[in-house]
Structures are given as C-alpha cells and as structure tokens.
Amino acid sequence: MNEPATPAGEGGLVRLRVDVSYDGTDFSGWAKQPDRRTVQGVLEDAFARQPPGVEVPGSIVVAGRTDAGVHATGQVVHVDVVPYAKGAVTRLPVDAHGIPDLDRMRHRWNRYLPPDVRVLRARVAPAGFDARFSAVRRHYVYQVSDAPWGVDPLRRNDTLAWGRTIDVDRMNAASESLLGLNDFKAYCKQREGATTIRELQRLEWERVERHLVRAYVSADAFCHSMVRSLVGEILHVGDGRRSQQWPVELLLGGVRGSAVAPAHGLSLVGVDYPPDDELADRAERTRKVRDHTELG
C-alpha cells in the first residue's frame, strides 16, 4: 500500500505526492518560464533547498496546469527524490524509504515559500501514482458577481464582476446539453497533437449569495482554456444576450467561440484518483490519445 512509485529507468527514486494551494494573482501561470514568476518555479526552488541532502533530480509534475491568474485550493503534484542511503547520518529522522519526516518538511517548505503558495500535505506516493495521468477527474469553481456595484473589494482577486444580472436557471438549462463525452474543440485553445475530446461530468450553476453566483465544473480532464470558454459563453446565456441553445450549437459547430471568461474567477479545487491498486492502469490508459472513435 505504501510502497514508493519508482519510474521506469530511474531506479531508487522515491515518489512523493504533495498537495498545494496558491493565489494565482501574481503568477505567470503554473509552468516554469524563463524570467517569469511561476508556481512551479517557486515550488522547485523550495524543494531544492529542503530536505537537506535529499536530491530532487527532475521537475515536479502537476495534476492540472493553470493559466496566469488562476488559483488553486486542491492542486496535486508529484516529485521524485533520491532518498538517504540506509544508515546515513542525518539531522532529521527518516522512514523506511529514506525520507525525512514529511510533516516537518512541510513546515520547512512553507517557511521558504512566498505567502501566496502553501504546501498543505506531503506523503510517499503509492505504487503507480502519477499526479497527472492517474487522475480520474478535476474539479473547478468559477465565481461571478452580478451586483450593480461590481465585486466586494475583498473578493476582487477571485470573483469576476459581471455588469448584468444573470439567470441561473437559464444557465443550468444551457449547461446540461453539454454534459458527456464530446469533442470540445469549440471551447478549447487547440495545441498541435493534443486531443480536444473530453468527458464533461458536471457543469452546474448556483446562486450562493444575493449577488454571488458559483459555477461547479468537473471533467476527466480539460483542454487549454476549456473551463473559461464554457463559463464565458454560458454567462451570455445568463444575461439574455444568447439563447439557451447557443452553447450546444457552438459545440456541434466545432468553431471556437470568442467569449472566454477572465482567469481570476477560476480556482482548481480538487483532483480525484482511483484506489491505489488501479493507479498504474489508469495512468497507462490516460496516456493513450483519444480519437473520434470513442464518440460512437
């Protein structure tokens, strides 16, 4: 159950699962870029400093890349480390895998990290775990204020100000027609060689306060800008500028729409994984690129 995952060709490494949270406001997205402040960059800097003597030979792998300005409360990454050799003298107690106490390491990492990134939990990953490919679904939340005065100043970094009153019932009716396994190329910024076939499992809107509306979006995976495109098009249904049929017409037409909601209202709130004994099989199946034969 707690055996470390050792990637093929890199014997001796121990894989850690690390759960993180961040405010994306001042980051140029997740992925490391030269001369840019990124979430991956600051995390790798912290991991390189601690634990002392435990080498991190490669990059960290993330469950879901986020764009500039997008937040996360439930992001998951994995990192492969070279453990302490058996019998090595260390300043910290180590477990059977040669890894120092990870609760203490979490505290140390958070001391080195800036305040807009936090390590929530760290543990030795079960065999076959891959933060990206083992995931069975990702969950996002998008927040919108339709208050006539805009957004409460304390929510300005995680909530979109929408200048018109929106009808949640209209948006839910429009959203329902998009659920299931479909080619979402009309809602994705396409990348060469990448599939746009996804299974959208939840797209639901709720008015949680008088002027605050929240969208809950879940899928097995998302292509680039998919959530923000879905939100942007459906908001135009909610304020009456588009018909309830518009989102599914766009889907079936396959031509990318122009309404992409701003990044700052979006947060990755969770990633689901299968039972430990199914992790490796899930990762292998996910690596196979989908094609239109799956659509029936």
LUMBA-447392 format. One record per residue (C-alpha): residue in one letter; y, z, x negated. Coordinates in pm, 1 decimal, padded with zeros to 6 digits. Layout:
N
<rec rest="A" c2="Y" c3="Z" c1="X"/>
...
//
This chain:
296
<rec rest="M" c2="00000.0" c3="00000.0" c1="00000.0"/>
<rec rest="N" c2="00245.3" c3="00088.2" c1="-00278.2"/>
<rec rest="E" c2="00118.5" c3="-00149.3" c1="-00545.8"/>
<rec rest="P" c2="00408.5" c3="-00335.7" c1="-00709.4"/>
<rec rest="A" c2="00450.3" c3="-00706.1" c1="-00645.0"/>
<rec rest="T" c2="00409.2" c3="-00892.5" c1="-00972.9"/>
<rec rest="P" c2="00539.6" c3="-01251.6" c1="-00952.5"/>
<rec rest="A" c2="00308.5" c3="-01518.5" c1="-01093.4"/>
<rec rest="G" c2="00379.4" c3="-01583.4" c1="-01458.7"/>
<rec rest="E" c2="00576.0" c3="-01260.8" c1="-01507.6"/>
<rec rest="G" c2="00304.6" c3="-01002.7" c1="-01560.2"/>
<rec rest="G" c2="00406.5" c3="-00642.4" c1="-01599.7"/>
<rec rest="L" c2="00720.5" c3="-00658.1" c1="-01389.5"/>
<rec rest="V" c2="00769.6" c3="-00416.9" c1="-01102.8"/>
<rec rest="R" c2="00948.1" c3="-00539.8" c1="-00791.4"/>
<rec rest="L" c2="01198.6" c3="-00313.5" c1="-00619.1"/>
<rec rest="R" c2="01325.5" c3="-00351.6" c1="-00264.3"/>
<rec rest="V" c2="01689.4" c3="-00248.7" c1="-00234.8"/>
<rec rest="D" c2="01881.1" c3="-00218.0" c1="00094.5"/>
<rec rest="V" c2="02257.3" c3="-00265.6" c1="00065.7"/>
<rec rest="S" c2="02574.8" c3="-00267.4" c1="00273.2"/>
<rec rest="Y" c2="02908.4" c3="-00428.5" c1="00195.3"/>
<rec rest="D" c2="03251.3" c3="-00516.2" c1="00329.0"/>
<rec rest="G" c2="03285.8" c3="-00887.6" c1="00258.1"/>
<rec rest="T" c2="03665.5" c3="-00899.8" c1="00284.9"/>
<rec rest="D" c2="03740.1" c3="-00915.7" c1="-00087.2"/>
<rec rest="F" c2="03431.3" c3="-01108.8" c1="-00198.3"/>
<rec rest="S" c2="03386.1" c3="-01482.0" c1="-00250.5"/>
<rec rest="G" c2="03054.4" c3="-01455.7" c1="-00068.1"/>
<rec rest="W" c2="02715.3" c3="-01334.7" c1="-00182.6"/>
<rec rest="A" c2="02618.6" c3="-01584.7" c1="-00453.9"/>
<rec rest="K" c2="02727.5" c3="-01530.5" c1="-00811.7"/>
<rec rest="Q" c2="03000.3" c3="-01774.7" c1="-00924.1"/>
<rec rest="P" c2="03196.2" c3="-01806.6" c1="-01247.2"/>
<rec rest="D" c2="03531.1" c3="-01625.3" c1="-01236.8"/>
<rec rest="R" c2="03475.9" c3="-01510.9" c1="-00876.8"/>
<rec rest="R" c2="03412.3" c3="-01165.2" c1="-00738.1"/>
<rec rest="T" c2="03080.2" c3="-01180.0" c1="-00552.5"/>
<rec rest="V" c2="02838.2" c3="-00925.8" c1="-00408.0"/>
<rec rest="Q" c2="02553.3" c3="-01049.7" c1="-00625.5"/>
<rec rest="G" c2="02773.9" c3="-01027.1" c1="-00933.1"/>
<rec rest="V" c2="02878.7" c3="-00664.7" c1="-00886.6"/>
<rec rest="L" c2="02525.5" c3="-00556.6" c1="-00795.1"/>
<rec rest="E" c2="02375.3" c3="-00722.6" c1="-01101.5"/>
<rec rest="D" c2="02640.5" c3="-00557.2" c1="-01318.7"/>
<rec rest="A" c2="02543.1" c3="-00215.9" c1="-01179.5"/>
<rec rest="F" c2="02169.1" c3="-00281.5" c1="-01217.1"/>
<rec rest="A" c2="02221.8" c3="-00389.7" c1="-01577.3"/>
<rec rest="R" c2="02380.2" c3="-00053.7" c1="-01659.9"/>
<rec rest="Q" c2="02123.3" c3="00164.8" c1="-01483.5"/>
<rec rest="P" c2="01849.3" c3="00272.9" c1="-01519.3"/>
<rec rest="P" c2="01889.2" c3="00308.6" c1="-01896.5"/>
<rec rest="G" c2="01602.6" c3="00147.7" c1="-02080.5"/>
<rec rest="V" c2="01465.1" c3="-00042.9" c1="-01780.5"/>
<rec rest="E" c2="01534.5" c3="-00411.1" c1="-01835.0"/>
<rec rest="V" c2="01628.3" c3="-00643.1" c1="-01545.6"/>
<rec rest="P" c2="01529.4" c3="-00985.3" c1="-01681.9"/>
<rec rest="G" c2="01639.0" c3="-01206.6" c1="-01391.4"/>
<rec rest="S" c2="01869.1" c3="-01242.1" c1="-01092.0"/>
<rec rest="I" c2="01834.1" c3="-01043.4" c1="-00774.9"/>
<rec rest="V" c2="01703.3" c3="-01227.2" c1="-00467.2"/>
<rec rest="V" c2="01867.9" c3="-01178.1" c1="-00126.9"/>
<rec rest="A" c2="01726.7" c3="-01197.7" c1="00225.5"/>
<rec rest="G" c2="02024.3" c3="-01390.7" c1="00361.4"/>
<rec rest="R" c2="02317.8" c3="-01535.1" c1="00170.0"/>
<rec rest="T" c2="02651.7" c3="-01453.8" c1="00328.0"/>
<rec rest="D" c2="02971.8" c3="-01657.3" c1="00304.1"/>
<rec rest="A" c2="03307.4" c3="-01534.0" c1="00180.3"/>
<rec rest="G" c2="03439.9" c3="-01269.3" c1="00416.7"/>
<rec rest="V" c2="03108.8" c3="-01198.3" c1="00593.0"/>
<rec rest="H" c2="02993.4" c3="-00835.4" c1="00596.2"/>
<rec rest="A" c2="02650.5" c3="-00669.4" c1="00588.3"/>
<rec rest="T" c2="02516.2" c3="-00334.2" c1="00702.7"/>
<rec rest="G" c2="02147.4" c3="-00425.7" c1="00666.3"/>
<rec rest="Q" c2="02114.8" c3="-00666.3" c1="00373.6"/>
<rec rest="V" c2="01790.5" c3="-00661.2" c1="00171.3"/>
<rec rest="V" c2="01737.7" c3="-00774.2" c1="-00187.6"/>
<rec rest="H" c2="01457.3" c3="-00759.0" c1="-00439.3"/>
<rec rest="V" c2="01483.0" c3="-00725.4" c1="-00813.9"/>
<rec rest="D" c2="01206.4" c3="-00741.0" c1="-01076.2"/>
<rec rest="V" c2="01231.9" c3="-00490.3" c1="-01359.4"/>
<rec rest="V" c2="01044.3" c3="-00418.3" c1="-01679.4"/>
<rec rest="P" c2="00910.7" c3="-00062.1" c1="-01639.3"/>
<rec rest="Y" c2="00892.1" c3="00206.3" c1="-01903.2"/>
<rec rest="A" c2="00576.8" c3="00189.3" c1="-02111.8"/>
<rec rest="K" c2="00318.4" c3="00459.0" c1="-02046.1"/>
<rec rest="G" c2="00401.5" c3="00767.4" c1="-02248.5"/>
<rec rest="A" c2="00757.7" c3="00658.1" c1="-02323.2"/>
<rec rest="V" c2="01013.2" c3="00935.3" c1="-02369.1"/>
<rec rest="T" c2="01288.3" c3="00905.7" c1="-02104.5"/>
<rec rest="R" c2="01580.7" c3="01107.8" c1="-01978.1"/>
<rec rest="L" c2="01450.0" c3="01077.7" c1="-01622.7"/>
<rec rest="P" c2="01106.1" c3="01143.1" c1="-01475.7"/>
<rec rest="V" c2="00914.7" c3="00822.3" c1="-01398.1"/>
<rec rest="D" c2="00647.4" c3="00742.4" c1="-01141.2"/>
<rec rest="A" c2="00307.3" c3="00578.0" c1="-01188.7"/>
<rec rest="H" c2="00477.3" c3="00236.7" c1="-01203.0"/>
<rec rest="G" c2="00702.9" c3="00339.4" c1="-01491.8"/>
<rec rest="I" c2="01009.0" c3="00351.4" c1="-01265.0"/>
<rec rest="P" c2="01261.9" c3="00639.9" c1="-01269.3"/>
<rec rest="D" c2="01328.4" c3="00841.0" c1="-00953.7"/>
<rec rest="L" c2="01493.2" c3="00583.4" c1="-00727.7"/>
<rec rest="D" c2="01687.4" c3="00835.0" c1="-00518.4"/>
<rec rest="R" c2="01861.3" c3="00944.9" c1="-00835.4"/>
<rec rest="M" c2="01904.7" c3="00582.8" c1="-00940.2"/>
<rec rest="R" c2="02067.3" c3="00500.5" c1="-00607.3"/>
<rec rest="H" c2="02322.1" c3="00774.6" c1="-00673.0"/>
<rec rest="R" c2="02390.2" c3="00635.1" c1="-01021.3"/>
<rec rest="W" c2="02421.1" c3="00274.7" c1="-00899.8"/>
<rec rest="N" c2="02671.8" c3="00379.7" c1="-00634.1"/>
<rec rest="R" c2="02881.6" c3="00554.5" c1="-00898.2"/>
<rec rest="Y" c2="02912.3" c3="00224.1" c1="-01083.1"/>
<rec rest="L" c2="02960.2" c3="00004.9" c1="-00775.7"/>
<rec rest="P" c2="03301.8" c3="-00052.5" c1="-00616.3"/>
<rec rest="P" c2="03358.4" c3="00125.3" c1="-00283.6"/>
<rec rest="D" c2="03306.9" c3="-00192.7" c1="-00078.4"/>
<rec rest="V" c2="02937.3" c3="-00212.6" c1="-00179.4"/>
<rec rest="R" c2="02677.0" c3="00062.2" c1="-00130.8"/>
<rec rest="V" c2="02307.2" c3="00087.1" c1="-00213.8"/>
<rec rest="L" c2="02150.8" c3="00252.0" c1="00090.3"/>
<rec rest="R" c2="01790.0" c3="00274.4" c1="-00023.8"/>
<rec rest="A" c2="01564.8" c3="00163.3" c1="-00311.7"/>
<rec rest="R" c2="01188.0" c3="00173.0" c1="-00345.2"/>
<rec rest="V" c2="00897.0" c3="-00000.4" c1="-00515.7"/>
<rec rest="A" c2="00811.6" c3="-00302.7" c1="-00301.7"/>
<rec rest="P" c2="00463.5" c3="-00353.7" c1="-00156.9"/>
<rec rest="A" c2="00249.7" c3="-00634.8" c1="-00294.4"/>
<rec rest="G" c2="00360.6" c3="-00981.8" c1="-00185.6"/>
<rec rest="F" c2="00711.3" c3="-00876.0" c1="-00086.3"/>
<rec rest="D" c2="00986.8" c3="-01134.9" c1="-00123.7"/>
<rec rest="A" c2="01325.1" c3="-01038.7" c1="00022.7"/>
<rec rest="R" c2="01397.2" c3="-01397.4" c1="00126.5"/>
<rec rest="F" c2="01067.3" c3="-01566.5" c1="00201.5"/>
<rec rest="S" c2="00876.5" c3="-01270.2" c1="00351.6"/>
<rec rest="A" c2="01138.8" c3="-01212.4" c1="00622.1"/>
<rec rest="V" c2="01039.2" c3="-01297.1" c1="00979.1"/>
<rec rest="R" c2="01389.9" c3="-01274.4" c1="01130.1"/>
<rec rest="R" c2="01751.7" c3="-01192.1" c1="01055.0"/>
<rec rest="H" c2="01995.2" c3="-01018.5" c1="01291.4"/>
<rec rest="Y" c2="02371.1" c3="-01077.3" c1="01302.8"/>
<rec rest="V" c2="02653.1" c3="-00934.5" c1="01510.9"/>
<rec rest="Y" c2="02984.9" c3="-01108.1" c1="01575.1"/>
<rec rest="Q" c2="03279.8" c3="-00913.4" c1="01719.1"/>
<rec rest="V" c2="03569.5" c3="-01060.4" c1="01918.3"/>
<rec rest="S" c2="03875.6" c3="-00900.7" c1="02072.2"/>
<rec rest="D" c2="04036.2" c3="-01075.3" c1="02369.1"/>
<rec rest="A" c2="04312.7" c3="-00815.5" c1="02400.5"/>
<rec rest="P" c2="04652.6" c3="-00977.8" c1="02462.4"/>
<rec rest="W" c2="04794.5" c3="-00792.2" c1="02159.9"/>
<rec rest="G" c2="04519.5" c3="-00903.8" c1="01920.8"/>
<rec rest="V" c2="04294.3" c3="-00663.4" c1="01727.3"/>
<rec rest="D" c2="04321.9" c3="-00291.0" c1="01671.5"/>
<rec rest="P" c2="04456.0" c3="-00258.7" c1="01314.1"/>
<rec rest="L" c2="04153.3" c3="-00051.8" c1="01210.4"/>
<rec rest="R" c2="03918.4" c3="-00336.7" c1="01317.3"/>
<rec rest="R" c2="04115.6" c3="-00628.6" c1="01174.4"/>
<rec rest="N" c2="03863.0" c3="-00691.3" c1="00893.3"/>
<rec rest="D" c2="03552.1" c3="-00713.1" c1="01113.8"/>
<rec rest="T" c2="03677.3" c3="-00842.6" c1="01450.2"/>
<rec rest="L" c2="03822.7" c3="-01180.7" c1="01550.0"/>
<rec rest="A" c2="04138.9" c3="-01189.7" c1="01759.1"/>
<rec rest="W" c2="04091.4" c3="-01445.2" c1="02038.0"/>
<rec rest="G" c2="04407.6" c3="-01538.9" c1="02221.3"/>
<rec rest="R" c2="04243.1" c3="-01595.8" c1="02560.0"/>
<rec rest="T" c2="04039.2" c3="-01382.3" c1="02798.5"/>
<rec rest="I" c2="03669.1" c3="-01469.5" c1="02769.8"/>
<rec rest="D" c2="03399.6" c3="-01464.2" c1="03036.9"/>
<rec rest="V" c2="03079.4" c3="-01303.2" c1="02907.1"/>
<rec rest="D" c2="02866.7" c3="-01433.2" c1="03194.2"/>
<rec rest="R" c2="02964.1" c3="-01794.1" c1="03120.5"/>
<rec rest="M" c2="02884.5" c3="-01744.9" c1="02752.5"/>
<rec rest="N" c2="02543.9" c3="-01592.7" c1="02823.0"/>
<rec rest="A" c2="02454.7" c3="-01879.2" c1="03055.9"/>
<rec rest="A" c2="02552.7" c3="-02132.1" c1="02788.6"/>
<rec rest="S" c2="02369.8" c3="-01941.0" c1="02515.6"/>
<rec rest="E" c2="02038.4" c3="-01922.7" c1="02699.3"/>
<rec rest="S" c2="01991.0" c3="-02300.6" c1="02681.9"/>
<rec rest="L" c2="01996.6" c3="-02288.7" c1="02300.3"/>
<rec rest="L" c2="01709.2" c3="-02044.2" c1="02255.2"/>
<rec rest="G" c2="01381.5" c3="-02152.7" c1="02098.7"/>
<rec rest="L" c2="01271.7" c3="-02385.3" c1="01820.2"/>
<rec rest="N" c2="01525.0" c3="-02666.6" c1="01779.9"/>
<rec rest="D" c2="01696.7" c3="-02885.4" c1="01526.8"/>
<rec rest="F" c2="02034.5" c3="-02716.0" c1="01487.7"/>
<rec rest="K" c2="02199.2" c3="-02982.2" c1="01269.8"/>
<rec rest="A" c2="02492.2" c3="-02991.4" c1="01514.9"/>
<rec rest="Y" c2="02554.2" c3="-02626.3" c1="01427.3"/>
<rec rest="C" c2="02490.9" c3="-02636.1" c1="01051.8"/>
<rec rest="K" c2="02671.6" c3="-02747.4" c1="00742.5"/>
<rec rest="Q" c2="02391.9" c3="-02961.0" c1="00605.0"/>
<rec rest="R" c2="02268.0" c3="-02932.5" c1="00248.6"/>
<rec rest="E" c2="02066.4" c3="-03202.3" c1="00077.4"/>
<rec rest="G" c2="01692.4" c3="-03140.1" c1="00109.2"/>
<rec rest="A" c2="01735.5" c3="-02843.2" c1="00346.6"/>
<rec rest="T" c2="01588.7" c3="-02837.4" c1="00696.8"/>
<rec rest="T" c2="01802.4" c3="-02752.1" c1="00999.9"/>
<rec rest="I" c2="01505.6" c3="-02666.1" c1="01223.4"/>
<rec rest="R" c2="01527.5" c3="-02301.5" c1="01325.6"/>
<rec rest="E" c2="01390.4" c3="-02073.4" c1="01595.9"/>
<rec rest="L" c2="01682.8" c3="-01904.2" c1="01769.4"/>
<rec rest="Q" c2="01535.7" c3="-01591.1" c1="01924.0"/>
<rec rest="R" c2="01840.7" c3="-01413.1" c1="02060.3"/>
<rec rest="L" c2="02195.8" c3="-01518.1" c1="02144.6"/>
<rec rest="E" c2="02345.6" c3="-01261.9" c1="02377.8"/>
<rec rest="W" c2="02699.1" c3="-01151.2" c1="02454.4"/>
<rec rest="E" c2="02807.9" c3="-00805.1" c1="02569.3"/>
<rec rest="R" c2="03144.3" c3="-00655.6" c1="02655.5"/>
<rec rest="V" c2="03120.5" c3="-00320.6" c1="02480.1"/>
<rec rest="E" c2="03479.1" c3="-00210.3" c1="02544.5"/>
<rec rest="R" c2="03756.4" c3="-00333.2" c1="02772.2"/>
<rec rest="H" c2="03875.2" c3="-00590.9" c1="02518.2"/>
<rec rest="L" c2="03585.8" c3="-00596.6" c1="02270.0"/>
<rec rest="V" c2="03302.5" c3="-00846.9" c1="02303.5"/>
<rec rest="R" c2="02998.3" c3="-00849.9" c1="02075.7"/>
<rec rest="A" c2="02750.6" c3="-01132.9" c1="02016.8"/>
<rec rest="Y" c2="02395.8" c3="-01048.3" c1="01904.5"/>
<rec rest="V" c2="02227.6" c3="-01335.3" c1="01721.4"/>
<rec rest="S" c2="01870.8" c3="-01334.2" c1="01584.9"/>
<rec rest="A" c2="01653.1" c3="-01609.8" c1="01438.8"/>
<rec rest="D" c2="01367.2" c3="-01656.4" c1="01196.4"/>
<rec rest="A" c2="01627.9" c3="-01797.9" c1="00957.4"/>
<rec rest="F" c2="01975.3" c3="-01950.4" c1="00971.3"/>
<rec rest="C" c2="02111.9" c3="-02260.8" c1="00806.3"/>
<rec rest="H" c2="02457.6" c3="-02267.0" c1="00647.2"/>
<rec rest="S" c2="02737.3" c3="-02166.2" c1="00891.6"/>
<rec rest="M" c2="02496.2" c3="-02170.0" c1="01188.9"/>
<rec rest="V" c2="02596.9" c3="-01835.7" c1="01341.7"/>
<rec rest="R" c2="02969.0" c3="-01903.1" c1="01307.7"/>
<rec rest="S" c2="02928.3" c3="-02250.1" c1="01460.7"/>
<rec rest="L" c2="02732.4" c3="-02113.5" c1="01757.2"/>
<rec rest="V" c2="02993.5" c3="-01844.5" c1="01814.0"/>
<rec rest="G" c2="03284.5" c3="-02086.2" c1="01779.0"/>
<rec rest="E" c2="03152.4" c3="-02338.7" c1="02029.8"/>
<rec rest="I" c2="03049.6" c3="-02076.5" c1="02285.9"/>
<rec rest="L" c2="03384.3" c3="-01897.6" c1="02269.6"/>
<rec rest="H" c2="03538.3" c3="-02218.8" c1="02400.8"/>
<rec rest="V" c2="03298.0" c3="-02195.5" c1="02695.3"/>
<rec rest="G" c2="03400.5" c3="-01835.0" c1="02749.8"/>
<rec rest="D" c2="03771.9" c3="-01913.1" c1="02772.9"/>
<rec rest="G" c2="03714.6" c3="-02213.6" c1="03000.2"/>
<rec rest="R" c2="03801.1" c3="-02495.7" c1="02762.0"/>
<rec rest="R" c2="03440.9" c3="-02621.9" c1="02755.4"/>
<rec rest="S" c2="03174.2" c3="-02648.1" c1="03024.2"/>
<rec rest="Q" c2="02865.6" c3="-02427.5" c1="03024.9"/>
<rec rest="Q" c2="02659.8" c3="-02736.7" c1="02938.5"/>
<rec rest="W" c2="02865.1" c3="-02821.4" c1="02630.8"/>
<rec rest="P" c2="02665.5" c3="-02619.5" c1="02371.0"/>
<rec rest="V" c2="02328.1" c3="-02772.8" c1="02468.3"/>
<rec rest="E" c2="02482.8" c3="-03120.0" c1="02490.0"/>
<rec rest="L" c2="02608.4" c3="-03071.5" c1="02135.7"/>
<rec rest="L" c2="02262.4" c3="-02954.4" c1="02025.9"/>
<rec rest="L" c2="02088.7" c3="-03257.7" c1="02177.4"/>
<rec rest="G" c2="02350.4" c3="-03498.6" c1="02043.5"/>
<rec rest="G" c2="02292.8" c3="-03378.0" c1="01688.6"/>
<rec rest="V" c2="02652.3" c3="-03435.2" c1="01577.2"/>
<rec rest="R" c2="02818.8" c3="-03139.3" c1="01410.5"/>
<rec rest="G" c2="03088.4" c3="-02971.9" c1="01618.6"/>
<rec rest="S" c2="03425.4" c3="-02864.7" c1="01485.9"/>
<rec rest="A" c2="03455.0" c3="-02512.0" c1="01628.3"/>
<rec rest="V" c2="03349.5" c3="-02270.9" c1="01352.6"/>
<rec rest="A" c2="03445.1" c3="-01907.3" c1="01403.3"/>
<rec rest="P" c2="03615.8" c3="-01730.1" c1="01111.0"/>
<rec rest="A" c2="03392.4" c3="-01538.3" c1="00871.3"/>
<rec rest="H" c2="03539.8" c3="-01190.7" c1="00903.5"/>
<rec rest="G" c2="03399.9" c3="-01121.5" c1="01252.4"/>
<rec rest="L" c2="03041.1" c3="-01164.7" c1="01132.4"/>
<rec rest="S" c2="02804.6" c3="-00899.2" c1="00996.9"/>
<rec rest="L" c2="02439.1" c3="-00916.9" c1="00890.7"/>
<rec rest="V" c2="02292.1" c3="-00605.1" c1="01049.0"/>
<rec rest="G" c2="01918.7" c3="-00626.5" c1="00983.5"/>
<rec rest="V" c2="01620.5" c3="-00813.8" c1="00839.9"/>
<rec rest="D" c2="01266.8" c3="-00780.2" c1="00977.7"/>
<rec rest="Y" c2="00945.9" c3="-00806.3" c1="00775.6"/>
<rec rest="P" c2="00579.6" c3="-00820.1" c1="00879.3"/>
<rec rest="P" c2="00322.6" c3="-00548.5" c1="00796.1"/>
<rec rest="D" c2="00257.7" c3="-00510.2" c1="00423.8"/>
<rec rest="D" c2="-00074.0" c3="-00694.5" c1="00431.1"/>
<rec rest="E" c2="00098.0" c3="-01004.0" c1="00577.6"/>
<rec rest="L" c2="00391.6" c3="-01024.5" c1="00335.9"/>
<rec rest="A" c2="00241.1" c3="-01271.6" c1="00087.8"/>
<rec rest="D" c2="00110.0" c3="-01502.2" c1="00360.1"/>
<rec rest="R" c2="00447.9" c3="-01501.1" c1="00533.3"/>
<rec rest="A" c2="00624.9" c3="-01590.9" c1="00208.1"/>
<rec rest="E" c2="00385.4" c3="-01879.9" c1="00143.6"/>
<rec rest="R" c2="00432.7" c3="-02022.9" c1="00494.1"/>
<rec rest="T" c2="00811.2" c3="-01987.3" c1="00481.7"/>
<rec rest="R" c2="00833.7" c3="-02187.9" c1="00159.6"/>
<rec rest="K" c2="00693.6" c3="-02492.7" c1="00339.8"/>
<rec rest="V" c2="00986.2" c3="-02704.1" c1="00461.5"/>
<rec rest="R" c2="00984.7" c3="-02759.3" c1="00835.8"/>
<rec rest="D" c2="00999.5" c3="-03105.6" c1="00986.5"/>
<rec rest="H" c2="01032.0" c3="-03250.4" c1="01336.3"/>
<rec rest="T" c2="00655.8" c3="-03246.4" c1="01399.6"/>
<rec rest="E" c2="00694.4" c3="-02875.3" c1="01478.6"/>
<rec rest="L" c2="00923.4" c3="-02953.5" c1="01771.3"/>
<rec rest="G" c2="00642.7" c3="-03110.2" c1="01975.7"/>
//
